[in-house]
Amino acid sequence: MNPLFEIFDGGDFVLSSYRDIEKPGTEVQIYLPDPGRADEAKALLSAALETAGCSVPVLECEIADEDWKFAYRRHFKTQFVGERLAIVPSWEAAGFSAPGRERIVLDPGMAFGTGNHETTRACLEFIDGMAREASMPASFLDMGCGSGILSIAAAKLGFGPVAGFDIDSDAVAAARENAALNAVQVEYTRFALGRGDKKSQAGGRADPAPQAADFAAANILGPLLVKFSREIDALVRKKLVISGILAEIYDETLAAFTALGWRETGRKTQGEWTSGLLEK
């Protein structure tokens, strides 16, 4: 978006942009107190887009006065995922009721994972199915936990003990807060695949290596799944969900795991993403 912001010269018109990290594309907006200037602003933005090489429509609409501090909430509503899960933002939690579904209270934050993205939804659907078939108790590991949504779902669905890790300390902190909010016991640590035997940058201490689990989900990028396939393989005993994979590189990602003795028992393609369920 930087080139567009540099090109745009709207005088006293100020651009703002919004990007949902779990959806493609960026939305650029100009807010006007005087609707009579809408045509002028639209023409200036159209000209800047054309100069930047963007061929997209410029739309206009009137927006009612509201408390903008809470305006983002319109983008996040209760979602039903799979047969037994519901992702509920905190502002809808009080009046929520859906018999037969496990409620996960989760607000958008700094960590990836609100249930909007296709990879997150596919993982949740696979976890729901695994929980139905698993002989409990069975342990679960969330690799690249982000907001903690997958491990929280696993705990809600009966897995235990449940653990998760992420390279990002902000994600670990968010996951811990979300687990507490949902009254589930999940052990989260800051850990980086490929760096577990080295000193962490924070505090000069060794990152704690997670324990191997019966079931696991690794919702990280396809190339990273390939790069760390052997480490991931060592951390799960029975079933593994691999996700975060663009459809066009799914087969090569899968091949890295079949070479280690895994076989595919399920596949979900949603949008441009493909996720797989593997079993040993």
ZAPARO-480028 format. One record per residue (C-alpha): residue number from 1; x, y, z. Coordinates in steps of 0.02 Angstrom, whole numbers, plus 50000, padded with zeros to 5 digits. Example, Ala and Ser with C-alpha at 12.3 -4.5 7.8 and 13.67 -1.06 7.14 Angstrom:
<pts>
<pt><lumse>1</lumse><x>50615</x><y>49775</y><z>50390</z></pt>
<pt><lumse>2</lumse><x>50684</x><y>49947</y><z>50357</z></pt>
</pts>
This chain:
<pts>
<pt><lumse>1</lumse><x>50000</x><y>50000</y><z>50000</z></pt>
<pt><lumse>2</lumse><x>50148</x><y>50119</y><z>50022</z></pt>
<pt><lumse>3</lumse><x>50158</x><y>50169</y><z>49837</z></pt>
<pt><lumse>4</lumse><x>49973</x><y>50218</y><z>49837</z></pt>
<pt><lumse>5</lumse><x>49993</x><y>50324</y><z>49993</z></pt>
<pt><lumse>6</lumse><x>50144</x><y>50410</y><z>49915</z></pt>
<pt><lumse>7</lumse><x>50052</x><y>50444</y><z>49751</z></pt>
<pt><lumse>8</lumse><x>49888</x><y>50504</y><z>49826</z></pt>
<pt><lumse>9</lumse><x>49879</x><y>50692</y><z>49839</z></pt>
<pt><lumse>10</lumse><x>49707</x><y>50733</y><z>49903</z></pt>
<pt><lumse>11</lumse><x>49744</x><y>50897</y><z>49990</z></pt>
<pt><lumse>12</lumse><x>49648</x><y>50886</y><z>50153</z></pt>
<pt><lumse>13</lumse><x>49582</x><y>50711</y><z>50112</z></pt>
<pt><lumse>14</lumse><x>49669</x><y>50579</y><z>50217</z></pt>
<pt><lumse>15</lumse><x>49677</x><y>50396</y><z>50167</z></pt>
<pt><lumse>16</lumse><x>49657</x><y>50256</y><z>50292</z></pt>
<pt><lumse>17</lumse><x>49679</x><y>50071</y><z>50258</z></pt>
<pt><lumse>18</lumse><x>49616</x><y>49913</y><z>50340</z></pt>
<pt><lumse>19</lumse><x>49678</x><y>49736</y><z>50314</z></pt>
<pt><lumse>20</lumse><x>49610</x><y>49580</y><z>50397</z></pt>
<pt><lumse>21</lumse><x>49764</x><y>49468</y><z>50412</z></pt>
<pt><lumse>22</lumse><x>49655</x><y>49316</y><z>50383</z></pt>
<pt><lumse>23</lumse><x>49581</x><y>49380</y><z>50220</z></pt>
<pt><lumse>24</lumse><x>49661</x><y>49429</y><z>50054</z></pt>
<pt><lumse>25</lumse><x>49670</x><y>49610</y><z>49999</z></pt>
<pt><lumse>26</lumse><x>49670</x><y>49779</y><z>50083</z></pt>
<pt><lumse>27</lumse><x>49527</x><y>49904</y><z>50098</z></pt>
<pt><lumse>28</lumse><x>49571</x><y>50088</y><z>50075</z></pt>
<pt><lumse>29</lumse><x>49448</x><y>50218</y><z>50136</z></pt>
<pt><lumse>30</lumse><x>49421</x><y>50406</y><z>50142</z></pt>
<pt><lumse>31</lumse><x>49299</x><y>50467</y><z>50275</z></pt>
<pt><lumse>32</lumse><x>49214</x><y>50632</y><z>50237</z></pt>
<pt><lumse>33</lumse><x>49113</x><y>50739</y><z>50358</z></pt>
<pt><lumse>34</lumse><x>49041</x><y>50829</y><z>50205</z></pt>
<pt><lumse>35</lumse><x>48956</x><y>50707</y><z>50084</z></pt>
<pt><lumse>36</lumse><x>48954</x><y>50844</y><z>49952</z></pt>
<pt><lumse>37</lumse><x>49139</x><y>50814</y><z>49925</z></pt>
<pt><lumse>38</lumse><x>49119</x><y>50628</y><z>49888</z></pt>
<pt><lumse>39</lumse><x>49138</x><y>50647</y><z>49699</z></pt>
<pt><lumse>40</lumse><x>49297</x><y>50748</y><z>49720</z></pt>
<pt><lumse>41</lumse><x>49374</x><y>50620</y><z>49838</z></pt>
<pt><lumse>42</lumse><x>49320</x><y>50476</y><z>49727</z></pt>
<pt><lumse>43</lumse><x>49403</x><y>50556</y><z>49574</z></pt>
<pt><lumse>44</lumse><x>49566</x><y>50586</y><z>49668</z></pt>
<pt><lumse>45</lumse><x>49573</x><y>50408</y><z>49735</z></pt>
<pt><lumse>46</lumse><x>49532</x><y>50336</y><z>49563</z></pt>
<pt><lumse>47</lumse><x>49672</x><y>50437</y><z>49484</z></pt>
<pt><lumse>48</lumse><x>49797</x><y>50380</y><z>49616</z></pt>
<pt><lumse>49</lumse><x>49745</x><y>50198</y><z>49594</z></pt>
<pt><lumse>50</lumse><x>49767</x><y>50211</y><z>49406</z></pt>
<pt><lumse>51</lumse><x>49941</x><y>50286</y><z>49427</z></pt>
<pt><lumse>52</lumse><x>49986</x><y>50146</y><z>49548</z></pt>
<pt><lumse>53</lumse><x>49928</x><y>50017</y><z>49421</z></pt>
<pt><lumse>54</lumse><x>49777</x><y>49958</y><z>49520</z></pt>
<pt><lumse>55</lumse><x>49619</x><y>49919</y><z>49425</z></pt>
<pt><lumse>56</lumse><x>49486</x><y>49914</y><z>49560</z></pt>
<pt><lumse>57</lumse><x>49318</x><y>50002</y><z>49580</z></pt>
<pt><lumse>58</lumse><x>49296</x><y>50149</y><z>49698</z></pt>
<pt><lumse>59</lumse><x>49131</x><y>50142</y><z>49791</z></pt>
<pt><lumse>60</lumse><x>49043</x><y>50269</y><z>49900</z></pt>
<pt><lumse>61</lumse><x>48914</x><y>50254</y><z>50037</z></pt>
<pt><lumse>62</lumse><x>48846</x><y>50347</y><z>50187</z></pt>
<pt><lumse>63</lumse><x>48893</x><y>50284</y><z>50360</z></pt>
<pt><lumse>64</lumse><x>48785</x><y>50320</y><z>50510</z></pt>
<pt><lumse>65</lumse><x>48862</x><y>50401</y><z>50663</z></pt>
<pt><lumse>66</lumse><x>48926</x><y>50272</y><z>50787</z></pt>
<pt><lumse>67</lumse><x>49055</x><y>50240</y><z>50920</z></pt>
<pt><lumse>68</lumse><x>49206</x><y>50206</y><z>50808</z></pt>
<pt><lumse>69</lumse><x>49300</x><y>50127</y><z>50952</z></pt>
<pt><lumse>70</lumse><x>49187</x><y>49976</y><z>50929</z></pt>
<pt><lumse>71</lumse><x>49159</x><y>49987</y><z>50741</z></pt>
<pt><lumse>72</lumse><x>49279</x><y>49842</y><z>50705</z></pt>
<pt><lumse>73</lumse><x>49156</x><y>49725</y><z>50788</z></pt>
<pt><lumse>74</lumse><x>49047</x><y>49720</y><z>50633</z></pt>
<pt><lumse>75</lumse><x>49183</x><y>49614</y><z>50551</z></pt>
<pt><lumse>76</lumse><x>49179</x><y>49480</y><z>50685</z></pt>
<pt><lumse>77</lumse><x>49021</x><y>49381</y><z>50720</z></pt>
<pt><lumse>78</lumse><x>48986</x><y>49211</y><z>50798</z></pt>
<pt><lumse>79</lumse><x>49040</x><y>49071</y><z>50682</z></pt>
<pt><lumse>80</lumse><x>48986</x><y>48890</y><z>50685</z></pt>
<pt><lumse>81</lumse><x>49127</x><y>48774</y><z>50633</z></pt>
<pt><lumse>82</lumse><x>49109</x><y>48589</y><z>50604</z></pt>
<pt><lumse>83</lumse><x>48974</x><y>48498</y><z>50700</z></pt>
<pt><lumse>84</lumse><x>49019</x><y>48545</y><z>50878</z></pt>
<pt><lumse>85</lumse><x>49112</x><y>48711</y><z>50885</z></pt>
<pt><lumse>86</lumse><x>49059</x><y>48893</y><z>50895</z></pt>
<pt><lumse>87</lumse><x>49183</x><y>49038</y><z>50893</z></pt>
<pt><lumse>88</lumse><x>49102</x><y>49179</y><z>50990</z></pt>
<pt><lumse>89</lumse><x>49170</x><y>49356</y><z>51013</z></pt>
<pt><lumse>90</lumse><x>49160</x><y>49417</y><z>51192</z></pt>
<pt><lumse>91</lumse><x>49027</x><y>49548</y><z>51153</z></pt>
<pt><lumse>92</lumse><x>48908</x><y>49411</y><z>51094</z></pt>
<pt><lumse>93</lumse><x>48952</x><y>49283</y><z>51228</z></pt>
<pt><lumse>94</lumse><x>48824</x><y>49335</y><z>51360</z></pt>
<pt><lumse>95</lumse><x>48673</x><y>49295</y><z>51253</z></pt>
<pt><lumse>96</lumse><x>48747</x><y>49147</y><z>51161</z></pt>
<pt><lumse>97</lumse><x>48659</x><y>48979</y><z>51167</z></pt>
<pt><lumse>98</lumse><x>48686</x><y>48833</y><z>51049</z></pt>
<pt><lumse>99</lumse><x>48652</x><y>48662</y><z>51126</z></pt>
<pt><lumse>100</lumse><x>48774</x><y>48530</y><z>51068</z></pt>
<pt><lumse>101</lumse><x>48912</x><y>48653</y><z>51026</z></pt>
<pt><lumse>102</lumse><x>49068</x><y>48696</y><z>51124</z></pt>
<pt><lumse>103</lumse><x>49086</x><y>48884</y><z>51142</z></pt>
<pt><lumse>104</lumse><x>49257</x><y>48962</y><z>51114</z></pt>
<pt><lumse>105</lumse><x>49259</x><y>49145</y><z>51166</z></pt>
<pt><lumse>106</lumse><x>49388</x><y>49235</y><z>51060</z></pt>
<pt><lumse>107</lumse><x>49415</x><y>49415</y><z>51008</z></pt>
<pt><lumse>108</lumse><x>49526</x><y>49475</y><z>50865</z></pt>
<pt><lumse>109</lumse><x>49698</x><y>49523</y><z>50925</z></pt>
<pt><lumse>110</lumse><x>49883</x><y>49524</y><z>50881</z></pt>
<pt><lumse>111</lumse><x>49894</x><y>49335</y><z>50854</z></pt>
<pt><lumse>112</lumse><x>49832</x><y>49238</y><z>50702</z></pt>
<pt><lumse>113</lumse><x>49677</x><y>49132</y><z>50724</z></pt>
<pt><lumse>114</lumse><x>49498</x><y>49193</y><z>50742</z></pt>
<pt><lumse>115</lumse><x>49412</x><y>49058</y><z>50640</z></pt>
<pt><lumse>116</lumse><x>49390</x><y>49169</y><z>50487</z></pt>
<pt><lumse>117</lumse><x>49533</x><y>49100</y><z>50385</z></pt>
<pt><lumse>118</lumse><x>49507</x><y>48943</y><z>50280</z></pt>
<pt><lumse>119</lumse><x>49657</x><y>48855</y><z>50358</z></pt>
<pt><lumse>120</lumse><x>49595</x><y>48885</y><z>50535</z></pt>
<pt><lumse>121</lumse><x>49422</x><y>48821</y><z>50492</z></pt>
<pt><lumse>122</lumse><x>49491</x><y>48665</y><z>50408</z></pt>
<pt><lumse>123</lumse><x>49598</x><y>48627</y><z>50560</z></pt>
<pt><lumse>124</lumse><x>49451</x><y>48649</y><z>50678</z></pt>
<pt><lumse>125</lumse><x>49345</x><y>48532</y><z>50572</z></pt>
<pt><lumse>126</lumse><x>49482</x><y>48401</y><z>50574</z></pt>
<pt><lumse>127</lumse><x>49507</x><y>48419</y><z>50762</z></pt>
<pt><lumse>128</lumse><x>49320</x><y>48396</y><z>50790</z></pt>
<pt><lumse>129</lumse><x>49324</x><y>48237</y><z>50687</z></pt>
<pt><lumse>130</lumse><x>49479</x><y>48170</y><z>50775</z></pt>
<pt><lumse>131</lumse><x>49402</x><y>48202</y><z>50945</z></pt>
<pt><lumse>132</lumse><x>49249</x><y>48100</y><z>50897</z></pt>
<pt><lumse>133</lumse><x>49356</x><y>47951</y><z>50847</z></pt>
<pt><lumse>134</lumse><x>49494</x><y>47961</y><z>50978</z></pt>
<pt><lumse>135</lumse><x>49501</x><y>47849</y><z>51129</z></pt>
<pt><lumse>136</lumse><x>49519</x><y>47972</y><z>51272</z></pt>
<pt><lumse>137</lumse><x>49624</x><y>48023</y><z>51363</z></pt>
<pt><lumse>138</lumse><x>49734</x><y>48076</y><z>51217</z></pt>
<pt><lumse>139</lumse><x>49861</x><y>48216</y><z>51213</z></pt>
<pt><lumse>140</lumse><x>49863</x><y>48357</y><z>51086</z></pt>
<pt><lumse>141</lumse><x>49998</x><y>48478</y><z>51027</z></pt>
<pt><lumse>142</lumse><x>49964</x><y>48643</y><z>50937</z></pt>
<pt><lumse>143</lumse><x>50118</x><y>48688</y><z>50832</z></pt>
<pt><lumse>144</lumse><x>50122</x><y>48873</y><z>50791</z></pt>
<pt><lumse>145</lumse><x>49978</x><y>48907</y><z>50910</z></pt>
<pt><lumse>146</lumse><x>49944</x><y>49091</y><z>50866</z></pt>
<pt><lumse>147</lumse><x>49791</x><y>49143</y><z>50965</z></pt>
<pt><lumse>148</lumse><x>49775</x><y>48968</y><z>51038</z></pt>
<pt><lumse>149</lumse><x>49611</x><y>48933</y><z>50950</z></pt>
<pt><lumse>150</lumse><x>49657</x><y>48756</y><z>50894</z></pt>
<pt><lumse>151</lumse><x>49723</x><y>48699</y><z>51063</z></pt>
<pt><lumse>152</lumse><x>49577</x><y>48779</y><z>51154</z></pt>
<pt><lumse>153</lumse><x>49458</x><y>48686</y><z>51038</z></pt>
<pt><lumse>154</lumse><x>49552</x><y>48524</y><z>51071</z></pt>
<pt><lumse>155</lumse><x>49537</x><y>48548</y><z>51259</z></pt>
<pt><lumse>156</lumse><x>49352</x><y>48589</y><z>51244</z></pt>
<pt><lumse>157</lumse><x>49324</x><y>48431</y><z>51141</z></pt>
<pt><lumse>158</lumse><x>49405</x><y>48317</y><z>51270</z></pt>
<pt><lumse>159</lumse><x>49589</x><y>48305</y><z>51228</z></pt>
<pt><lumse>160</lumse><x>49712</x><y>48310</y><z>51372</z></pt>
<pt><lumse>161</lumse><x>49843</x><y>48356</y><z>51415</z></pt>
<pt><lumse>162</lumse><x>49848</x><y>48494</y><z>51284</z></pt>
<pt><lumse>163</lumse><x>50000</x><y>48601</y><z>51243</z></pt>
<pt><lumse>164</lumse><x>50050</x><y>48729</y><z>51112</z></pt>
<pt><lumse>165</lumse><x>50200</x><y>48828</y><z>51058</z></pt>
<pt><lumse>166</lumse><x>50241</x><y>48977</y><z>50948</z></pt>
<pt><lumse>167</lumse><x>50397</x><y>49073</y><z>50899</z></pt>
<pt><lumse>168</lumse><x>50309</x><y>49238</y><z>50937</z></pt>
<pt><lumse>169</lumse><x>50304</x><y>49288</y><z>51120</z></pt>
<pt><lumse>170</lumse><x>50151</x><y>49398</y><z>51088</z></pt>
<pt><lumse>171</lumse><x>50059</x><y>49247</y><z>51019</z></pt>
<pt><lumse>172</lumse><x>50105</x><y>49144</y><z>51172</z></pt>
<pt><lumse>173</lumse><x>50041</x><y>49281</y><z>51286</z></pt>
<pt><lumse>174</lumse><x>49879</x><y>49296</y><z>51186</z></pt>
<pt><lumse>175</lumse><x>49853</x><y>49108</y><z>51187</z></pt>
<pt><lumse>176</lumse><x>49874</x><y>49101</y><z>51376</z></pt>
<pt><lumse>177</lumse><x>49747</x><y>49240</y><z>51399</z></pt>
<pt><lumse>178</lumse><x>49623</x><y>49156</y><z>51282</z></pt>
<pt><lumse>179</lumse><x>49643</x><y>48988</y><z>51370</z></pt>
<pt><lumse>180</lumse><x>49608</x><y>49071</y><z>51537</z></pt>
<pt><lumse>181</lumse><x>49457</x><y>49160</y><z>51464</z></pt>
<pt><lumse>182</lumse><x>49389</x><y>48992</y><z>51407</z></pt>
<pt><lumse>183</lumse><x>49430</x><y>48904</y><z>51571</z></pt>
<pt><lumse>184</lumse><x>49537</x><y>48768</y><z>51491</z></pt>
<pt><lumse>185</lumse><x>49706</x><y>48703</y><z>51543</z></pt>
<pt><lumse>186</lumse><x>49835</x><y>48720</y><z>51403</z></pt>
<pt><lumse>187</lumse><x>50023</x><y>48733</y><z>51425</z></pt>
<pt><lumse>188</lumse><x>50097</x><y>48861</y><z>51306</z></pt>
<pt><lumse>189</lumse><x>50282</x><y>48892</y><z>51276</z></pt>
<pt><lumse>190</lumse><x>50388</x><y>48999</y><z>51162</z></pt>
<pt><lumse>191</lumse><x>50481</x><y>48878</y><z>51051</z></pt>
<pt><lumse>192</lumse><x>50548</x><y>48882</y><z>50873</z></pt>
<pt><lumse>193</lumse><x>50561</x><y>48730</y><z>50762</z></pt>
<pt><lumse>194</lumse><x>50742</x><y>48712</y><z>50708</z></pt>
<pt><lumse>195</lumse><x>50805</x><y>48815</y><z>50855</z></pt>
<pt><lumse>196</lumse><x>50758</x><y>48710</y><z>51004</z></pt>
<pt><lumse>197</lumse><x>50939</x><y>48669</y><z>51044</z></pt>
<pt><lumse>198</lumse><x>50996</x><y>48850</y><z>51037</z></pt>
<pt><lumse>199</lumse><x>50981</x><y>48995</y><z>51157</z></pt>
<pt><lumse>200</lumse><x>50825</x><y>49100</y><z>51140</z></pt>
<pt><lumse>201</lumse><x>50845</x><y>49285</y><z>51107</z></pt>
<pt><lumse>202</lumse><x>50745</x><y>49326</y><z>51263</z></pt>
<pt><lumse>203</lumse><x>50839</x><y>49299</y><z>51425</z></pt>
<pt><lumse>204</lumse><x>50976</x><y>49188</y><z>51352</z></pt>
<pt><lumse>205</lumse><x>50890</x><y>49029</y><z>51407</z></pt>
<pt><lumse>206</lumse><x>50857</x><y>48872</y><z>51307</z></pt>
<pt><lumse>207</lumse><x>50684</x><y>48861</y><z>51230</z></pt>
<pt><lumse>208</lumse><x>50587</x><y>48720</y><z>51311</z></pt>
<pt><lumse>209</lumse><x>50558</x><y>48575</y><z>51193</z></pt>
<pt><lumse>210</lumse><x>50377</x><y>48516</y><z>51189</z></pt>
<pt><lumse>211</lumse><x>50331</x><y>48338</y><z>51231</z></pt>
<pt><lumse>212</lumse><x>50272</x><y>48223</y><z>51092</z></pt>
<pt><lumse>213</lumse><x>50082</x><y>48206</y><z>51084</z></pt>
<pt><lumse>214</lumse><x>49959</x><y>48078</y><z>51018</z></pt>
<pt><lumse>215</lumse><x>49875</x><y>48206</y><z>50904</z></pt>
<pt><lumse>216</lumse><x>49938</x><y>48371</y><z>50835</z></pt>
<pt><lumse>217</lumse><x>49902</x><y>48513</y><z>50716</z></pt>
<pt><lumse>218</lumse><x>50034</x><y>48615</y><z>50624</z></pt>
<pt><lumse>219</lumse><x>49950</x><y>48765</y><z>50543</z></pt>
<pt><lumse>220</lumse><x>50105</x><y>48848</y><z>50474</z></pt>
<pt><lumse>221</lumse><x>50164</x><y>48884</y><z>50297</z></pt>
<pt><lumse>222</lumse><x>50193</x><y>48742</y><z>50174</z></pt>
<pt><lumse>223</lumse><x>50380</x><y>48774</y><z>50148</z></pt>
<pt><lumse>224</lumse><x>50406</x><y>48774</y><z>50337</z></pt>
<pt><lumse>225</lumse><x>50312</x><y>48610</y><z>50353</z></pt>
<pt><lumse>226</lumse><x>50430</x><y>48534</y><z>50226</z></pt>
<pt><lumse>227</lumse><x>50585</x><y>48610</y><z>50306</z></pt>
<pt><lumse>228</lumse><x>50541</x><y>48550</y><z>50480</z></pt>
<pt><lumse>229</lumse><x>50449</x><y>48389</y><z>50433</z></pt>
<pt><lumse>230</lumse><x>50568</x><y>48278</y><z>50531</z></pt>
<pt><lumse>231</lumse><x>50551</x><y>48382</y><z>50689</z></pt>
<pt><lumse>232</lumse><x>50362</x><y>48385</y><z>50671</z></pt>
<pt><lumse>233</lumse><x>50361</x><y>48197</y><z>50641</z></pt>
<pt><lumse>234</lumse><x>50454</x><y>48170</y><z>50805</z></pt>
<pt><lumse>235</lumse><x>50323</x><y>48269</y><z>50902</z></pt>
<pt><lumse>236</lumse><x>50167</x><y>48169</y><z>50856</z></pt>
<pt><lumse>237</lumse><x>50125</x><y>47985</y><z>50872</z></pt>
<pt><lumse>238</lumse><x>49955</x><y>47951</y><z>50792</z></pt>
<pt><lumse>239</lumse><x>49870</x><y>48087</y><z>50688</z></pt>
<pt><lumse>240</lumse><x>49930</x><y>48253</y><z>50620</z></pt>
<pt><lumse>241</lumse><x>49841</x><y>48398</y><z>50535</z></pt>
<pt><lumse>242</lumse><x>49951</x><y>48495</y><z>50414</z></pt>
<pt><lumse>243</lumse><x>49885</x><y>48663</y><z>50359</z></pt>
<pt><lumse>244</lumse><x>49931</x><y>48838</y><z>50300</z></pt>
<pt><lumse>245</lumse><x>49972</x><y>48764</y><z>50129</z></pt>
<pt><lumse>246</lumse><x>49932</x><y>48845</y><z>49962</z></pt>
<pt><lumse>247</lumse><x>49841</x><y>48718</y><z>49854</z></pt>
<pt><lumse>248</lumse><x>49972</x><y>48720</y><z>49717</z></pt>
<pt><lumse>249</lumse><x>50110</x><y>48660</y><z>49835</z></pt>
<pt><lumse>250</lumse><x>50007</x><y>48540</y><z>49939</z></pt>
<pt><lumse>251</lumse><x>50066</x><y>48382</y><z>49849</z></pt>
<pt><lumse>252</lumse><x>50249</x><y>48422</y><z>49875</z></pt>
<pt><lumse>253</lumse><x>50215</x><y>48464</y><z>50057</z></pt>
<pt><lumse>254</lumse><x>50122</x><y>48300</y><z>50080</z></pt>
<pt><lumse>255</lumse><x>50267</x><y>48206</y><z>49999</z></pt>
<pt><lumse>256</lumse><x>50385</x><y>48263</y><z>50137</z></pt>
<pt><lumse>257</lumse><x>50274</x><y>48174</y><z>50264</z></pt>
<pt><lumse>258</lumse><x>50233</x><y>48018</y><z>50164</z></pt>
<pt><lumse>259</lumse><x>50421</x><y>47993</y><z>50151</z></pt>
<pt><lumse>260</lumse><x>50422</x><y>47983</y><z>50341</z></pt>
<pt><lumse>261</lumse><x>50286</x><y>47850</y><z>50348</z></pt>
<pt><lumse>262</lumse><x>50129</x><y>47957</y><z>50357</z></pt>
<pt><lumse>263</lumse><x>49977</x><y>47924</y><z>50248</z></pt>
<pt><lumse>264</lumse><x>49841</x><y>48047</y><z>50203</z></pt>
<pt><lumse>265</lumse><x>49668</x><y>48003</y><z>50269</z></pt>
<pt><lumse>266</lumse><x>49580</x><y>48169</y><z>50237</z></pt>
<pt><lumse>267</lumse><x>49598</x><y>48326</y><z>50133</z></pt>
<pt><lumse>268</lumse><x>49505</x><y>48492</y><z>50133</z></pt>
<pt><lumse>269</lumse><x>49526</x><y>48630</y><z>50003</z></pt>
<pt><lumse>270</lumse><x>49446</x><y>48796</y><z>50047</z></pt>
<pt><lumse>271</lumse><x>49483</x><y>48945</y><z>49937</z></pt>
<pt><lumse>272</lumse><x>49666</x><y>48939</y><z>49887</z></pt>
<pt><lumse>273</lumse><x>49717</x><y>48836</y><z>50037</z></pt>
<pt><lumse>274</lumse><x>49727</x><y>48647</y><z>50063</z></pt>
<pt><lumse>275</lumse><x>49742</x><y>48557</y><z>50229</z></pt>
<pt><lumse>276</lumse><x>49772</x><y>48373</y><z>50260</z></pt>
<pt><lumse>277</lumse><x>49741</x><y>48243</y><z>50394</z></pt>
<pt><lumse>278</lumse><x>49883</x><y>48117</y><z>50410</z></pt>
<pt><lumse>279</lumse><x>49897</x><y>47956</y><z>50507</z></pt>
<pt><lumse>280</lumse><x>50036</x><y>47834</y><z>50550</z></pt>
</pts>
